[in-house]
Amino acid sequence: MKARLKDRVIAESDDIVEHGGYHYFPIGVVRMEWLEKAPKTESDRACPHGVQFYDVVIDGTRHARAAWIYEAPRPSIGHVANRFGFWDEVEVG
């Protein structure tokens, strides 16, 4: 499975975990050089799992909050620990 933004592959792996309708990629397969931490919102800070969103920045174009990771997932979603999810403009498939 791949996470793509336009013609760029941000992540690719067969080791995918699905949760809540999203596919989560292991951190080791994500092009971290294209991710920049986004400022946390009140909603982010209220998340019991410690969500951190990232902007995807490719060729100078910023795609705000298009990726996220749970920094302190509770046991109920422990299976997505150390994994990134993608949405909005990022196509996963």
PDB file of N, CA, C and O in Angstrom:
ATOM      1  N   MET A   1       0.845  -1.166   0.000  1.00  0.00           N
ATOM      2  CA  MET A   1       0.000   0.000   0.000  1.00  0.00           C
ATOM      3  C   MET A   1       0.895   1.235   0.000  1.00  0.00           C
ATOM      4  O   MET A   1       1.990   1.223   0.563  1.00  0.00           O
ATOM      5  N   LYS A   2       0.415   2.300  -0.638  1.00  0.00           N
ATOM      6  CA  LYS A   2       1.185   3.535  -0.736  1.00  0.00           C
ATOM      7  C   LYS A   2       0.353   4.715  -0.259  1.00  0.00           C
ATOM      8  O   LYS A   2      -0.870   4.738  -0.396  1.00  0.00           O
ATOM      9  N   ALA A   3       1.049   5.692   0.303  1.00  0.00           N
ATOM     10  CA  ALA A   3       0.469   6.998   0.604  1.00  0.00           C
ATOM     11  C   ALA A   3       1.127   7.965  -0.373  1.00  0.00           C
ATOM     12  O   ALA A   3       2.344   8.148  -0.355  1.00  0.00           O
ATOM     13  N   ARG A   4       0.310   8.581  -1.226  1.00  0.00           N
ATOM     14  CA  ARG A   4       0.839   9.436  -2.298  1.00  0.00           C
ATOM     15  C   ARG A   4       0.249  10.836  -2.219  1.00  0.00           C
ATOM     16  O   ARG A   4      -0.904  11.036  -1.836  1.00  0.00           O
ATOM     17  N   LEU A   5       1.070  11.778  -2.590  1.00  0.00           N
ATOM     18  CA  LEU A   5       0.624  13.148  -2.749  1.00  0.00           C
ATOM     19  C   LEU A   5       1.079  13.570  -4.127  1.00  0.00           C
ATOM     20  O   LEU A   5       2.269  13.756  -4.380  1.00  0.00           O
ATOM     21  N   LYS A   6       0.109  13.718  -5.016  1.00  0.00           N
ATOM     22  CA  LYS A   6       0.384  13.975  -6.431  1.00  0.00           C
ATOM     23  C   LYS A   6       1.227  12.813  -6.969  1.00  0.00           C
ATOM     24  O   LYS A   6       0.752  11.677  -6.966  1.00  0.00           O
ATOM     25  N   ASP A   7       2.443  13.053  -7.425  1.00  0.00           N
ATOM     26  CA  ASP A   7       3.254  11.969  -7.989  1.00  0.00           C
ATOM     27  C   ASP A   7       4.338  11.487  -7.021  1.00  0.00           C
ATOM     28  O   ASP A   7       5.234  10.740  -7.414  1.00  0.00           O
ATOM     29  N   ARG A   8       4.256  11.910  -5.767  1.00  0.00           N
ATOM     30  CA  ARG A   8       5.281  11.542  -4.786  1.00  0.00           C
ATOM     31  C   ARG A   8       4.760  10.499  -3.809  1.00  0.00           C
ATOM     32  O   ARG A   8       3.648  10.621  -3.294  1.00  0.00           O
ATOM     33  N   VAL A   9       5.565   9.474  -3.555  1.00  0.00           N
ATOM     34  CA  VAL A   9       5.208   8.440  -2.580  1.00  0.00           C
ATOM     35  C   VAL A   9       5.797   8.857  -1.232  1.00  0.00           C
ATOM     36  O   VAL A   9       7.014   8.949  -1.072  1.00  0.00           O
ATOM     37  N   ILE A  10       4.914   9.106  -0.274  1.00  0.00           N
ATOM     38  CA  ILE A  10       5.329   9.527   1.064  1.00  0.00           C
ATOM     39  C   ILE A  10       5.659   8.312   1.925  1.00  0.00           C
ATOM     40  O   ILE A  10       6.564   8.357   2.757  1.00  0.00           O
ATOM     41  N   ALA A  11       4.915   7.227   1.715  1.00  0.00           N
ATOM     42  CA  ALA A  11       5.135   5.994   2.479  1.00  0.00           C
ATOM     43  C   ALA A  11       4.674   4.819   1.639  1.00  0.00           C
ATOM     44  O   ALA A  11       3.740   4.934   0.845  1.00  0.00           O
ATOM     45  N   GLU A  12       5.350   3.666   1.826  1.00  0.00           N
ATOM     46  CA  GLU A  12       4.966   2.445   1.121  1.00  0.00           C
ATOM     47  C   GLU A  12       5.301   1.254   2.007  1.00  0.00           C
ATOM     48  O   GLU A  12       6.412   1.133   2.524  1.00  0.00           O
ATOM     49  N   SER A  13       4.306   0.370   2.172  1.00  0.00           N
ATOM     50  CA  SER A  13       4.526  -0.806   3.009  1.00  0.00           C
ATOM     51  C   SER A  13       3.393  -1.812   2.817  1.00  0.00           C
ATOM     52  O   SER A  13       2.271  -1.446   2.466  1.00  0.00           O
ATOM     53  N   ASP A  14       3.706  -3.076   3.052  1.00  0.00           N
ATOM     54  CA  ASP A  14       2.678  -4.117   3.130  1.00  0.00           C
ATOM     55  C   ASP A  14       2.256  -4.341   4.579  1.00  0.00           C
ATOM     56  O   ASP A  14       1.297  -5.064   4.847  1.00  0.00           O
ATOM     57  N   ASP A  15       2.975  -3.718   5.511  1.00  0.00           N
ATOM     58  CA  ASP A  15       2.688  -3.836   6.944  1.00  0.00           C
ATOM     59  C   ASP A  15       1.783  -2.673   7.351  1.00  0.00           C
ATOM     60  O   ASP A  15       2.250  -1.675   7.899  1.00  0.00           O
ATOM     61  N   ILE A  16       0.503  -2.811   7.082  1.00  0.00           N
ATOM     62  CA  ILE A  16      -0.477  -1.753   7.317  1.00  0.00           C
ATOM     63  C   ILE A  16      -1.437  -2.182   8.417  1.00  0.00           C
ATOM     64  O   ILE A  16      -1.863  -3.335   8.479  1.00  0.00           O
ATOM     65  N   VAL A  17      -1.767  -1.231   9.280  1.00  0.00           N
ATOM     66  CA  VAL A  17      -2.774  -1.465  10.316  1.00  0.00           C
ATOM     67  C   VAL A  17      -3.943  -0.534  10.013  1.00  0.00           C
ATOM     68  O   VAL A  17      -3.750   0.660   9.786  1.00  0.00           O
ATOM     69  N   GLU A  18      -5.143  -1.078  10.011  1.00  0.00           N
ATOM     70  CA  GLU A  18      -6.329  -0.269   9.759  1.00  0.00           C
ATOM     71  C   GLU A  18      -7.040   0.004  11.076  1.00  0.00           C
ATOM     72  O   GLU A  18      -7.203  -0.885  11.911  1.00  0.00           O
ATOM     73  N   HIS A  19      -7.459   1.249  11.241  1.00  0.00           N
ATOM     74  CA  HIS A  19      -8.208   1.633  12.438  1.00  0.00           C
ATOM     75  C   HIS A  19      -9.082   2.839  12.100  1.00  0.00           C
ATOM     76  O   HIS A  19      -8.603   3.835  11.558  1.00  0.00           O
ATOM     77  N   GLY A  20     -10.344   2.738  12.422  1.00  0.00           N
ATOM     78  CA  GLY A  20     -11.251   3.865  12.218  1.00  0.00           C
ATOM     79  C   GLY A  20     -11.372   4.316  10.783  1.00  0.00           C
ATOM     80  O   GLY A  20     -11.657   5.484  10.519  1.00  0.00           O
ATOM     81  N   GLY A  21     -11.160   3.399   9.846  1.00  0.00           N
ATOM     82  CA  GLY A  21     -11.251   3.746   8.429  1.00  0.00           C
ATOM     83  C   GLY A  21      -9.974   4.321   7.838  1.00  0.00           C
ATOM     84  O   GLY A  21      -9.947   4.686   6.662  1.00  0.00           O
ATOM     85  N   TYR A  22      -8.927   4.406   8.628  1.00  0.00           N
ATOM     86  CA  TYR A  22      -7.646   4.915   8.143  1.00  0.00           C
ATOM     87  C   TYR A  22      -6.614   3.804   8.156  1.00  0.00           C
ATOM     88  O   TYR A  22      -6.710   2.853   8.932  1.00  0.00           O
ATOM     89  N   HIS A  23      -5.616   3.942   7.275  1.00  0.00           N
ATOM     90  CA  HIS A  23      -4.529   2.979   7.177  1.00  0.00           C
ATOM     91  C   HIS A  23      -3.277   3.620   7.769  1.00  0.00           C
ATOM     92  O   HIS A  23      -2.922   4.750   7.435  1.00  0.00           O
ATOM     93  N   TYR A  24      -2.620   2.879   8.651  1.00  0.00           N
ATOM     94  CA  TYR A  24      -1.450   3.388   9.356  1.00  0.00           C
ATOM     95  C   TYR A  24      -0.195   2.673   8.887  1.00  0.00           C
ATOM     96  O   TYR A  24      -0.136   1.444   8.825  1.00  0.00           O
ATOM     97  N   PHE A  25       0.821   3.489   8.555  1.00  0.00           N
ATOM     98  CA  PHE A  25       2.098   3.006   8.034  1.00  0.00           C
ATOM     99  C   PHE A  25       3.155   3.039   9.134  1.00  0.00           C
ATOM    100  O   PHE A  25       3.164   3.962   9.948  1.00  0.00           O
ATOM    101  N   PRO A  26       4.048   2.047   9.170  1.00  0.00           N
ATOM    102  CA  PRO A  26       5.139   2.079  10.158  1.00  0.00           C
ATOM    103  C   PRO A  26       5.997   3.331   9.955  1.00  0.00           C
ATOM    104  O   PRO A  26       6.242   3.752   8.825  1.00  0.00           O
ATOM    105  N   ILE A  27       6.435   3.903  11.039  1.00  0.00           N
ATOM    106  CA  ILE A  27       7.220   5.138  10.975  1.00  0.00           C
ATOM    107  C   ILE A  27       8.473   4.966  10.111  1.00  0.00           C
ATOM    108  O   ILE A  27       8.911   5.919   9.468  1.00  0.00           O
ATOM    109  N   GLY A  28       9.044   3.779  10.090  1.00  0.00           N
ATOM    110  CA  GLY A  28      10.280   3.538   9.343  1.00  0.00           C
ATOM    111  C   GLY A  28      10.153   3.618   7.835  1.00  0.00           C
ATOM    112  O   GLY A  28      11.170   3.683   7.144  1.00  0.00           O
ATOM    113  N   VAL A  29       8.926   3.615   7.293  1.00  0.00           N
ATOM    114  CA  VAL A  29       8.752   3.674   5.844  1.00  0.00           C
ATOM    115  C   VAL A  29       8.266   5.050   5.376  1.00  0.00           C
ATOM    116  O   VAL A  29       8.017   5.250   4.187  1.00  0.00           O
ATOM    117  N   VAL A  30       8.134   5.984   6.301  1.00  0.00           N
ATOM    118  CA  VAL A  30       7.614   7.314   5.989  1.00  0.00           C
ATOM    119  C   VAL A  30       8.760   8.261   5.643  1.00  0.00           C
ATOM    120  O   VAL A  30       9.778   8.284   6.335  1.00  0.00           O
ATOM    121  N   ARG A  31       8.600   9.031   4.590  1.00  0.00           N
ATOM    122  CA  ARG A  31       9.603  10.023   4.180  1.00  0.00           C
ATOM    123  C   ARG A  31       9.548  11.207   5.145  1.00  0.00           C
ATOM    124  O   ARG A  31       8.929  12.231   4.855  1.00  0.00           O
ATOM    125  N   MET A  32      10.197  11.054   6.278  1.00  0.00           N
ATOM    126  CA  MET A  32      10.139  12.052   7.347  1.00  0.00           C
ATOM    127  C   MET A  32      10.701  13.407   6.919  1.00  0.00           C
ATOM    128  O   MET A  32      10.341  14.437   7.489  1.00  0.00           O
ATOM    129  N   GLU A  33      11.572  13.408   5.927  1.00  0.00           N
ATOM    130  CA  GLU A  33      12.124  14.682   5.461  1.00  0.00           C
ATOM    131  C   GLU A  33      11.054  15.573   4.832  1.00  0.00           C
ATOM    132  O   GLU A  33      11.282  16.769   4.646  1.00  0.00           O
ATOM    133  N   TRP A  34       9.894  15.009   4.504  1.00  0.00           N
ATOM    134  CA  TRP A  34       8.796  15.783   3.939  1.00  0.00           C
ATOM    135  C   TRP A  34       7.748  16.168   4.980  1.00  0.00           C
ATOM    136  O   TRP A  34       6.751  16.804   4.640  1.00  0.00           O
ATOM    137  N   LEU A  35       7.957  15.795   6.239  1.00  0.00           N
ATOM    138  CA  LEU A  35       6.981  16.102   7.284  1.00  0.00           C
ATOM    139  C   LEU A  35       7.533  17.152   8.241  1.00  0.00           C
ATOM    140  O   LEU A  35       8.701  17.107   8.629  1.00  0.00           O
ATOM    141  N   GLU A  36       6.675  18.094   8.614  1.00  0.00           N
ATOM    142  CA  GLU A  36       7.021  19.115   9.602  1.00  0.00           C
ATOM    143  C   GLU A  36       5.904  19.163  10.634  1.00  0.00           C
ATOM    144  O   GLU A  36       4.726  19.222  10.284  1.00  0.00           O
ATOM    145  N   LYS A  37       6.281  19.139  11.910  1.00  0.00           N
ATOM    146  CA  LYS A  37       5.277  19.190  12.974  1.00  0.00           C
ATOM    147  C   LYS A  37       4.404  20.426  12.818  1.00  0.00           C
ATOM    148  O   LYS A  37       4.894  21.534  12.603  1.00  0.00           O
ATOM    149  N   ALA A  38       3.097  20.208  12.931  1.00  0.00           N
ATOM    150  CA  ALA A  38       2.142  21.313  12.894  1.00  0.00           C
ATOM    151  C   ALA A  38       1.885  21.780  14.327  1.00  0.00           C
ATOM    152  O   ALA A  38       1.952  20.975  15.256  1.00  0.00           O
ATOM    153  N   PRO A  39       1.597  23.049  14.515  1.00  0.00           N
ATOM    154  CA  PRO A  39       1.250  23.517  15.859  1.00  0.00           C
ATOM    155  C   PRO A  39       0.009  22.777  16.360  1.00  0.00           C
ATOM    156  O   PRO A  39      -0.912  22.495  15.594  1.00  0.00           O
ATOM    157  N   LYS A  40       0.002  22.470  17.654  1.00  0.00           N
ATOM    158  CA  LYS A  40      -1.134  21.755  18.224  1.00  0.00           C
ATOM    159  C   LYS A  40      -2.303  22.711  18.457  1.00  0.00           C
ATOM    160  O   LYS A  40      -2.125  23.840  18.914  1.00  0.00           O
ATOM    161  N   THR A  41      -3.489  22.234  18.134  1.00  0.00           N
ATOM    162  CA  THR A  41      -4.715  22.979  18.384  1.00  0.00           C
ATOM    163  C   THR A  41      -5.277  22.552  19.740  1.00  0.00           C
ATOM    164  O   THR A  41      -4.775  21.609  20.351  1.00  0.00           O
ATOM    165  N   GLU A  42      -6.299  23.233  20.202  1.00  0.00           N
ATOM    166  CA  GLU A  42      -6.961  22.836  21.454  1.00  0.00           C
ATOM    167  C   GLU A  42      -7.483  21.408  21.338  1.00  0.00           C
ATOM    168  O   GLU A  42      -7.375  20.621  22.279  1.00  0.00           O
ATOM    169  N   SER A  43      -8.042  21.083  20.191  1.00  0.00           N
ATOM    170  CA  SER A  43      -8.570  19.733  19.953  1.00  0.00           C
ATOM    171  C   SER A  43      -7.454  18.692  20.027  1.00  0.00           C
ATOM    172  O   SER A  43      -7.641  17.615  20.591  1.00  0.00           O
ATOM    173  N   ASP A  44      -6.298  19.016  19.457  1.00  0.00           N
ATOM    174  CA  ASP A  44      -5.142  18.103  19.519  1.00  0.00           C
ATOM    175  C   ASP A  44      -4.734  17.870  20.969  1.00  0.00           C
ATOM    176  O   ASP A  44      -4.504  16.734  21.382  1.00  0.00           O
ATOM    177  N   ARG A  45      -4.646  18.947  21.732  1.00  0.00           N
ATOM    178  CA  ARG A  45      -4.232  18.834  23.132  1.00  0.00           C
ATOM    179  C   ARG A  45      -5.245  18.053  23.958  1.00  0.00           C
ATOM    180  O   ARG A  45      -4.879  17.437  24.959  1.00  0.00           O
ATOM    181  N   ALA A  46      -6.508  18.069  23.555  1.00  0.00           N
ATOM    182  CA  ALA A  46      -7.557  17.348  24.281  1.00  0.00           C
ATOM    183  C   ALA A  46      -7.581  15.860  23.949  1.00  0.00           C
ATOM    184  O   ALA A  46      -8.218  15.080  24.657  1.00  0.00           O
ATOM    185  N   CYS A  47      -6.900  15.462  22.887  1.00  0.00           N
ATOM    186  CA  CYS A  47      -6.895  14.056  22.465  1.00  0.00           C
ATOM    187  C   CYS A  47      -6.211  13.200  23.529  1.00  0.00           C
ATOM    188  O   CYS A  47      -5.070  13.473  23.903  1.00  0.00           O
ATOM    189  N   PRO A  48      -6.893  12.173  24.016  1.00  0.00           N
ATOM    190  CA  PRO A  48      -6.300  11.339  25.066  1.00  0.00           C
ATOM    191  C   PRO A  48      -5.131  10.480  24.588  1.00  0.00           C
ATOM    192  O   PRO A  48      -4.437   9.869  25.402  1.00  0.00           O
ATOM    193  N   HIS A  49      -4.911  10.430  23.289  1.00  0.00           N
ATOM    194  CA  HIS A  49      -3.843   9.591  22.733  1.00  0.00           C
ATOM    195  C   HIS A  49      -2.606  10.402  22.347  1.00  0.00           C
ATOM    196  O   HIS A  49      -1.645   9.848  21.813  1.00  0.00           O
ATOM    197  N   GLY A  50      -2.623  11.715  22.614  1.00  0.00           N
ATOM    198  CA  GLY A  50      -1.462  12.544  22.304  1.00  0.00           C
ATOM    199  C   GLY A  50      -1.217  12.686  20.822  1.00  0.00           C
ATOM    200  O   GLY A  50      -0.113  12.414  20.349  1.00  0.00           O
ATOM    201  N   VAL A  51      -2.225  13.106  20.078  1.00  0.00           N
ATOM    202  CA  VAL A  51      -2.064  13.209  18.624  1.00  0.00           C
ATOM    203  C   VAL A  51      -1.131  14.369  18.267  1.00  0.00           C
ATOM    204  O   VAL A  51      -1.176  15.441  18.871  1.00  0.00           O
ATOM    205  N   GLN A  52      -0.289  14.117  17.267  1.00  0.00           N
ATOM    206  CA  GLN A  52       0.564  15.151  16.699  1.00  0.00           C
ATOM    207  C   GLN A  52       0.361  15.131  15.193  1.00  0.00           C
ATOM    208  O   GLN A  52       0.644  14.131  14.534  1.00  0.00           O
ATOM    209  N   PHE A  53      -0.130  16.241  14.652  1.00  0.00           N
ATOM    210  CA  PHE A  53      -0.293  16.363  13.210  1.00  0.00           C
ATOM    211  C   PHE A  53       0.978  16.910  12.591  1.00  0.00           C
ATOM    212  O   PHE A  53       1.762  17.605  13.239  1.00  0.00           O
ATOM    213  N   TYR A  54       1.162  16.581  11.329  1.00  0.00           N
ATOM    214  CA  TYR A  54       2.294  17.050  10.550  1.00  0.00           C
ATOM    215  C   TYR A  54       1.807  17.636   9.238  1.00  0.00           C
ATOM    216  O   TYR A  54       0.852  17.144   8.636  1.00  0.00           O
ATOM    217  N   ASP A  55       2.475  18.691   8.807  1.00  0.00           N
ATOM    218  CA  ASP A  55       2.276  19.205   7.460  1.00  0.00           C
ATOM    219  C   ASP A  55       3.179  18.396   6.544  1.00  0.00           C
ATOM    220  O   ASP A  55       4.305  18.058   6.910  1.00  0.00           O
ATOM    221  N   VAL A  56       2.687  18.090   5.363  1.00  0.00           N
ATOM    222  CA  VAL A  56       3.520  17.451   4.348  1.00  0.00           C
ATOM    223  C   VAL A  56       4.018  18.569   3.435  1.00  0.00           C
ATOM    224  O   VAL A  56       3.219  19.295   2.843  1.00  0.00           O
ATOM    225  N   VAL A  57       5.323  18.703   3.324  1.00  0.00           N
ATOM    226  CA  VAL A  57       5.921  19.777   2.536  1.00  0.00           C
ATOM    227  C   VAL A  57       6.784  19.152   1.446  1.00  0.00           C
ATOM    228  O   VAL A  57       7.817  18.541   1.719  1.00  0.00           O
ATOM    229  N   ILE A  58       6.333  19.320   0.208  1.00  0.00           N
ATOM    230  CA  ILE A  58       7.055  18.765  -0.942  1.00  0.00           C
ATOM    231  C   ILE A  58       7.262  19.873  -1.958  1.00  0.00           C
ATOM    232  O   ILE A  58       6.313  20.546  -2.358  1.00  0.00           O
ATOM    233  N   ASP A  59       8.501  20.056  -2.369  1.00  0.00           N
ATOM    234  CA  ASP A  59       8.862  21.077  -3.351  1.00  0.00           C
ATOM    235  C   ASP A  59       8.327  22.453  -2.957  1.00  0.00           C
ATOM    236  O   ASP A  59       7.874  23.219  -3.807  1.00  0.00           O
ATOM    237  N   GLY A  60       8.386  22.757  -1.658  1.00  0.00           N
ATOM    238  CA  GLY A  60       7.976  24.065  -1.174  1.00  0.00           C
ATOM    239  C   GLY A  60       6.477  24.257  -0.984  1.00  0.00           C
ATOM    240  O   GLY A  60       6.047  25.309  -0.511  1.00  0.00           O
ATOM    241  N   THR A  61       5.683  23.266  -1.341  1.00  0.00           N
ATOM    242  CA  THR A  61       4.232  23.362  -1.162  1.00  0.00           C
ATOM    243  C   THR A  61       3.839  22.648   0.120  1.00  0.00           C
ATOM    244  O   THR A  61       4.167  21.480   0.328  1.00  0.00           O
ATOM    245  N   ARG A  62       3.126  23.377   0.980  1.00  0.00           N
ATOM    246  CA  ARG A  62       2.715  22.851   2.282  1.00  0.00           C
ATOM    247  C   ARG A  62       1.285  22.331   2.212  1.00  0.00           C
ATOM    248  O   ARG A  62       0.371  23.026   1.768  1.00  0.00           O
ATOM    249  N   HIS A  63       1.118  21.105   2.658  1.00  0.00           N
ATOM    250  CA  HIS A  63      -0.198  20.461   2.743  1.00  0.00           C
ATOM    251  C   HIS A  63      -0.467  20.285   4.236  1.00  0.00           C
ATOM    252  O   HIS A  63      -0.011  19.330   4.864  1.00  0.00           O
ATOM    253  N   ALA A  64      -1.220  21.234   4.780  1.00  0.00           N
ATOM    254  CA  ALA A  64      -1.390  21.355   6.222  1.00  0.00           C
ATOM    255  C   ALA A  64      -2.081  20.142   6.845  1.00  0.00           C
ATOM    256  O   ALA A  64      -3.119  19.684   6.367  1.00  0.00           O
ATOM    257  N   ARG A  65      -1.482  19.637   7.918  1.00  0.00           N
ATOM    258  CA  ARG A  65      -2.068  18.616   8.777  1.00  0.00           C
ATOM    259  C   ARG A  65      -2.527  17.379   7.998  1.00  0.00           C
ATOM    260  O   ARG A  65      -3.572  16.800   8.296  1.00  0.00           O
ATOM    261  N   ALA A  66      -1.744  16.987   7.012  1.00  0.00           N
ATOM    262  CA  ALA A  66      -2.112  15.858   6.150  1.00  0.00           C
ATOM    263  C   ALA A  66      -1.650  14.516   6.708  1.00  0.00           C
ATOM    264  O   ALA A  66      -2.008  13.470   6.167  1.00  0.00           O
ATOM    265  N   ALA A  67      -0.861  14.529   7.781  1.00  0.00           N
ATOM    266  CA  ALA A  67      -0.370  13.287   8.400  1.00  0.00           C
ATOM    267  C   ALA A  67      -0.463  13.438   9.909  1.00  0.00           C
ATOM    268  O   ALA A  67      -0.439  14.551  10.434  1.00  0.00           O
ATOM    269  N   TRP A  68      -0.568  12.313  10.599  1.00  0.00           N
ATOM    270  CA  TRP A  68      -0.579  12.355  12.061  1.00  0.00           C
ATOM    271  C   TRP A  68      -0.054  11.063  12.652  1.00  0.00           C
ATOM    272  O   TRP A  68      -0.002  10.021  12.000  1.00  0.00           O
ATOM    273  N   ILE A  69       0.338  11.173  13.929  1.00  0.00           N
ATOM    274  CA  ILE A  69       0.792  10.032  14.698  1.00  0.00           C
ATOM    275  C   ILE A  69       0.292  10.229  16.124  1.00  0.00           C
ATOM    276  O   ILE A  69       0.175  11.358  16.599  1.00  0.00           O
ATOM    277  N   TYR A  70       0.001   9.135  16.794  1.00  0.00           N
ATOM    278  CA  TYR A  70      -0.377   9.200  18.204  1.00  0.00           C
ATOM    279  C   TYR A  70       0.871   8.985  19.035  1.00  0.00           C
ATOM    280  O   TYR A  70       1.484   7.919  18.981  1.00  0.00           O
ATOM    281  N   GLU A  71       1.246   9.990  19.799  1.00  0.00           N
ATOM    282  CA  GLU A  71       2.485   9.929  20.579  1.00  0.00           C
ATOM    283  C   GLU A  71       2.342   9.127  21.868  1.00  0.00           C
ATOM    284  O   GLU A  71       3.334   8.625  22.396  1.00  0.00           O
ATOM    285  N   ALA A  72       1.128   9.003  22.376  1.00  0.00           N
ATOM    286  CA  ALA A  72       0.898   8.263  23.625  1.00  0.00           C
ATOM    287  C   ALA A  72      -0.428   7.510  23.538  1.00  0.00           C
ATOM    288  O   ALA A  72      -1.344   7.765  24.320  1.00  0.00           O
ATOM    289  N   PRO A  73      -0.530   6.576  22.576  1.00  0.00           N
ATOM    290  CA  PRO A  73      -1.814   5.892  22.407  1.00  0.00           C
ATOM    291  C   PRO A  73      -2.168   5.043  23.623  1.00  0.00           C
ATOM    292  O   PRO A  73      -1.333   4.325  24.173  1.00  0.00           O
ATOM    293  N   ARG A  74      -3.412   5.149  24.015  1.00  0.00           N
ATOM    294  CA  ARG A  74      -3.910   4.300  25.101  1.00  0.00           C
ATOM    295  C   ARG A  74      -4.028   2.876  24.575  1.00  0.00           C
ATOM    296  O   ARG A  74      -3.994   2.659  23.364  1.00  0.00           O
ATOM    297  N   PRO A  75      -4.166   1.905  25.473  1.00  0.00           N
ATOM    298  CA  PRO A  75      -4.221   0.499  25.044  1.00  0.00           C
ATOM    299  C   PRO A  75      -5.274   0.204  23.975  1.00  0.00           C
ATOM    300  O   PRO A  75      -5.080  -0.687  23.148  1.00  0.00           O
ATOM    301  N   SER A  76      -6.377   0.936  23.987  1.00  0.00           N
ATOM    302  CA  SER A  76      -7.441   0.674  23.013  1.00  0.00           C
ATOM    303  C   SER A  76      -6.998   0.884  21.568  1.00  0.00           C
ATOM    304  O   SER A  76      -7.580   0.296  20.656  1.00  0.00           O
ATOM    305  N   ILE A  77      -5.978   1.715  21.346  1.00  0.00           N
ATOM    306  CA  ILE A  77      -5.455   1.900  19.984  1.00  0.00           C
ATOM    307  C   ILE A  77      -3.942   1.663  19.949  1.00  0.00           C
ATOM    308  O   ILE A  77      -3.241   2.210  19.098  1.00  0.00           O
ATOM    309  N   GLY A  78      -3.461   0.863  20.858  1.00  0.00           N
ATOM    310  CA  GLY A  78      -2.026   0.568  20.926  1.00  0.00           C
ATOM    311  C   GLY A  78      -1.472  -0.014  19.643  1.00  0.00           C
ATOM    312  O   GLY A  78      -0.274   0.100  19.380  1.00  0.00           O
ATOM    313  N   HIS A  79      -2.324  -0.639  18.837  1.00  0.00           N
ATOM    314  CA  HIS A  79      -1.874  -1.251  17.581  1.00  0.00           C
ATOM    315  C   HIS A  79      -1.439  -0.222  16.538  1.00  0.00           C
ATOM    316  O   HIS A  79      -0.822  -0.595  15.540  1.00  0.00           O
ATOM    317  N   VAL A  80      -1.744   1.071  16.742  1.00  0.00           N
ATOM    318  CA  VAL A  80      -1.292   2.094  15.795  1.00  0.00           C
ATOM    319  C   VAL A  80      -0.083   2.876  16.326  1.00  0.00           C
ATOM    320  O   VAL A  80       0.330   3.868  15.725  1.00  0.00           O
ATOM    321  N   ALA A  81       0.475   2.432  17.439  1.00  0.00           N
ATOM    322  CA  ALA A  81       1.667   3.101  17.986  1.00  0.00           C
ATOM    323  C   ALA A  81       2.805   3.068  16.971  1.00  0.00           C
ATOM    324  O   ALA A  81       3.005   2.067  16.283  1.00  0.00           O
ATOM    325  N   ASN A  82       3.538   4.154  16.886  1.00  0.00           N
ATOM    326  CA  ASN A  82       4.686   4.286  15.974  1.00  0.00           C
ATOM    327  C   ASN A  82       4.291   4.137  14.507  1.00  0.00           C
ATOM    328  O   ASN A  82       5.055   3.629  13.687  1.00  0.00           O
ATOM    329  N   ARG A  83       3.076   4.594  14.200  1.00  0.00           N
ATOM    330  CA  ARG A  83       2.568   4.524  12.826  1.00  0.00           C
ATOM    331  C   ARG A  83       1.923   5.848  12.451  1.00  0.00           C
ATOM    332  O   ARG A  83       1.337   6.532  13.290  1.00  0.00           O
ATOM    333  N   PHE A  84       2.040   6.193  11.181  1.00  0.00           N
ATOM    334  CA  PHE A  84       1.452   7.412  10.656  1.00  0.00           C
ATOM    335  C   PHE A  84       0.191   7.123   9.865  1.00  0.00           C
ATOM    336  O   PHE A  84       0.111   6.149   9.117  1.00  0.00           O
ATOM    337  N   GLY A  85      -0.786   7.990  10.046  1.00  0.00           N
ATOM    338  CA  GLY A  85      -1.974   7.996   9.212  1.00  0.00           C
ATOM    339  C   GLY A  85      -1.929   9.217   8.304  1.00  0.00           C
ATOM    340  O   GLY A  85      -1.251  10.201   8.600  1.00  0.00           O
ATOM    341  N   PHE A  86      -2.654   9.141   7.202  1.00  0.00           N
ATOM    342  CA  PHE A  86      -2.686  10.236   6.223  1.00  0.00           C
ATOM    343  C   PHE A  86      -4.127  10.484   5.799  1.00  0.00           C
ATOM    344  O   PHE A  86      -4.967   9.584   5.842  1.00  0.00           O
ATOM    345  N   TRP A  87      -4.400  11.723   5.387  1.00  0.00           N
ATOM    346  CA  TRP A  87      -5.729  12.051   4.884  1.00  0.00           C
ATOM    347  C   TRP A  87      -5.671  13.300   4.023  1.00  0.00           C
ATOM    348  O   TRP A  87      -4.601  13.737   3.600  1.00  0.00           O
ATOM    349  N   ASP A  88      -6.848  13.864   3.774  1.00  0.00           N
ATOM    350  CA  ASP A  88      -7.019  15.043   2.929  1.00  0.00           C
ATOM    351  C   ASP A  88      -6.439  14.783   1.539  1.00  0.00           C
ATOM    352  O   ASP A  88      -6.907  13.885   0.839  1.00  0.00           O
ATOM    353  N   GLU A  89      -5.447  15.539   1.137  1.00  0.00           N
ATOM    354  CA  GLU A  89      -4.917  15.440  -0.223  1.00  0.00           C
ATOM    355  C   GLU A  89      -4.071  14.182  -0.464  1.00  0.00           C
ATOM    356  O   GLU A  89      -3.770  13.849  -1.610  1.00  0.00           O
ATOM    357  N   VAL A  90      -3.695  13.494   0.595  1.00  0.00           N
ATOM    358  CA  VAL A  90      -2.862  12.291   0.446  1.00  0.00           C
ATOM    359  C   VAL A  90      -3.761  11.116   0.098  1.00  0.00           C
ATOM    360  O   VAL A  90      -4.710  10.810   0.820  1.00  0.00           O
ATOM    361  N   GLU A  91      -3.456  10.467  -1.008  1.00  0.00           N
ATOM    362  CA  GLU A  91      -4.214   9.291  -1.436  1.00  0.00           C
ATOM    363  C   GLU A  91      -3.536   8.051  -0.872  1.00  0.00           C
ATOM    364  O   GLU A  91      -2.321   7.888  -0.979  1.00  0.00           O
ATOM    365  N   VAL A  92      -4.345   7.175  -0.269  1.00  0.00           N
ATOM    366  CA  VAL A  92      -3.822   5.938   0.292  1.00  0.00           C
ATOM    367  C   VAL A  92      -4.495   4.769  -0.432  1.00  0.00           C
ATOM    368  O   VAL A  92      -5.720   4.683  -0.519  1.00  0.00           O
ATOM    369  N   GLY A  93      -3.669   3.895  -0.934  1.00  0.00           N
ATOM    370  CA  GLY A  93      -4.244   2.738  -1.630  1.00  0.00           C
ATOM    371  C   GLY A  93      -3.166   1.877  -2.242  1.00  0.00           C
ATOM    372  O   GLY A  93      -3.469   0.860  -2.866  1.00  0.00           O
TER     373      GLY A  93
END
